[in-house]
Amino acid sequence: MKNVIFHVDMDAFFASVEQRDRPQFKGKPVIVGGLGQRGVVSAASYEARRFGVHSAQPMVKAKQLCPQGHFLSPRMKCYSDISREVMTVFRDFSPLVEPLSVDEAFLDMSGTEKLFGMPMDAAQQVKDAIYEKTQLTCSIGVAPNKFLAKLSSELNKPNGVTDFLKPNISEIIAPFPLKKLWGVGPKTLTQLETLGYFTFGDVQQASPQTLTHHLGKHGAVLQRLAWGKDDREVTPATERKSIGSENTFNQDIVGQDRVCAHLRKQCGEVAKELRRKGFRAQGVRVKIRYSQGFKTQTAQIKASSSIQDGATLYQAAIQTLSRFNLDQPIRLVGVAAFDFLMNEGQTQMALFEETHQAELQEKRERLEHLGDAIQQKYGDHTVLT
């Protein structure tokens, strides 16, 4: 048996917990999220979704669509406790569990046939174990890689299992719309549609040279995904820690200059935390949430060296900005550092990196370490010149 990857996604997690814990809401539309003027829907029960309510929707809009709904503030500690129970169940089936959020994770089930039977039988056992532990349902995608597993888990919700371990999978996914392709945000989607590509099949048959010309290296990645190819491994949570900073704005911002101003400050905050913990980051991830539709897009980059100073972190972060549409109103900007090394007293530069660049980075780091020490002694608002 080749690789077998599960993507397990709890069904309407926050709303389902509320229906479980409050029997009076069972079978009724439940909407969980911020109840203020700028609140956003975190989760909507399937009864509420019939009225057009969905996650990431403005709460004002949800109340218009479903005035008879039960609107509740989130109980994050409760959800976190249940999430830990769910992750414990996952680890009973595989040591390779990669959480994506509180309510979903990848499991590498390769080679477990003697323990749990064929993949679809194993998926049903996972579902049964979760329900026995939490009285909550989930949906599972079963596939040879992470991309196909996540894609398939969405097809039979709620409480379903989808089998994408099929030899003709590229034909099956060919009609899928490009918005379901990982890495396709609003800007990339517009570029692809302008080129006449609307489905996975269109990108499968596209000229690699055309994709590379318009999208750079990202074009080749998207074409592999469109064929259902994904080589990424399931990475356990202990290897996926990140340090981040993000801001949600009371008034939307627009344009690269405004975004960069926030990123620069956030990179300084993240770098300070990296130094405090003794970590060096090898990857940088930028997160943008657009005001229209509250769609969230992320982009990440592997750094050419391990990073611990704000300036280098910022330089890496801004390299991702071409993948976003910064002319749209933006509600949130964030940056995170990930893929850590522990301090070794010396920057590990890429093999052919210029020596003067390494020296420059190390000089920045020494200055920022000095700044940390001064601010620790005299206060965070000390002016450094």
Secondary structure, DSSP 8 states (H G I E B T S, - for coil): ----EEEEEETTHHHHHHHHH-GGGTTS-EEEE--STT-BEEEE-HHHHTTT--TTSBHHHHHHH-TTSEEE---HHHHHHHHHHHHHHHHHH-S-EEEEETTEEEEE-TT-HHHH-SHHHHHHHHHHHHHHHHS--EEEEEESSHHHHHHHHTTT-SS-EEE---TTHHHHHTTSBGGGSTT--HHHHHHHHHTT--BHHHHHTS-HHHHHHHHTHHHHHHHHHHTT--------GGG--EEEEEEEEEEEE-SHHHHHHHHHHHHHHHHHHHHHHTEEEEEEEEEEEESGGG-EEEEEEEEEEEE-SHHHHHHHHHTTGGGS-TTS-EEEEEEEEEEEEE--SS--B-TT--HHHHHHHHHHHHHHHHHHHHHHHH-TT----
